[in-house]
């Protein structure tokens, strides 16, 4: 996988870095010294070459890293708060939610295998390095995964526009927060096994929030 940018280079787990490409006129001594100090292989490339590798603003740095290894449900250990994304599609929302989870001390995010966001270069950049400190758990069937967690005494809270006021709830000690798809919301199958529907009351003319913004509000309230 190719990721890019100076900040990503500093934040990413060095064990995942295969090599780095830097622009042929690169003059940032802090980055160059960082590469040398950590014995990272790097190669000079023209701006045209770097532009052809990635689509975003690479700042003269493109990093070749190992592809992301997804975790399994069995790799959740002694965690009291988990976030699940019900077929989220926007990669920028995904990256922002990863960053929020890391900031809140949440260790695991569950995503379904089909019709869902995946970890890519944009997610890496949006999450600002937080991805290396979060387990992204990919499951074949999100409903069955949530049922397994319920059997382990997790309480499933799903976010709905007309859900109960999130500020008025006494949350369980072990819980899963489900954030739905940007357009369709939480699916009917997930709704059918949800223990409690929660929502953020809207005071203005806007009737809903961006998925990552809503997730941030709920995560820090439920934590």
C-alpha positions, 0 to 999 in steps of 0.5 A: 500500500502506498501512503503519503505525507510528512506527518504520516511518515512520522506517525506510522509504525516503522515495522510496516515501512518497506521503503520511502520515495522522496522528491529529487529536490527534497530539502527537509533535513528533519525528514532526511535525518529521520530516515537515516536514523531509523535505517529506512530505505529511501529513493529519489524520484521526480515529482511526475513519478510521485504524482503518478503514485498517489493522488493527494498532496504528497509533500514530496514523500511517498511511503510503501508500507505493508497492506493492512492486516484486519483483525478477527472478533476473537482478538477483542480482549477485555474491552468495555467499549467497542464501535461498530460501523454498519456499512459506512461508505465514506472513507473520510468519515472512517478515518475521522472515526478511527482518530476519535476512537483512538483519542477516546481510548477505544481499541477496536472498530468492527466493520462488515466485509461487504459494502463497507469502507476499507483501510486505504491511503486516504483513511491512513492520512485522515486518521493521522497515524491513529490506525496503528493503535486501533484494531479494525475487525472485519466480519462476514456478518455484522449482525452475528458478530453483534449477537456474539458480543451480546452473549458476552454481556455487551449491550448494543446501542445503535444511533438513530435520528429519532432515538432516545436522547443520548444525554439521558441514558445510563449506559451499561459498563460493557457496550457497543456503539453502532454508527449507520450508513451515511444515507440509510442509517442503521440497517433493519437487521441490526436494528432488530437486535439492537438493545437501545436506540439513541439519538442526538436531539437537533435544535436547528433546521438541520435534521442530522449530523455527519456520521463522524461528528455524531460518532464523536459526540456519542463516543465521548458521552458514552465513554 
